Amino acid sequence: MIGLWRAPGPAGAAARHPWSSPAVSDSNLSLVVNGEPRSAPSGCTLEQLVDSLGLGRKRIAVAVNLDVIPRSSFAVHGLATGDRIEILEAVGGG
């Protein structure tokens, strides 16, 4: 089963991670991750974003702007302002 990843926390609460910030400067990227606005440092790779969300070791699938990105490319896939990232987490069970 595949589940849409959502940040932990109360429903409707903004997820907190090292890059969360209400103010976005010129050195930050404005992203949308699973429908929620996020910011990340300029030059951020997909691997860095996934790690900052605590998902680096989980079984996930990631699409950037509707293109599925293989895990082997996370470290070299740079992000840009306006990118829409969808993260799906594999969930085991019967």
Secondary structure, DSSP 8 states (H G I E B T S, - for coil): -EEE---SSSTT-----TT--S---TTEEEEEETTEEEEEETT-BHHHHHHHTT-TTS-EEEEETTEEE-GGGTTT-B--TT-EEEEEEE----
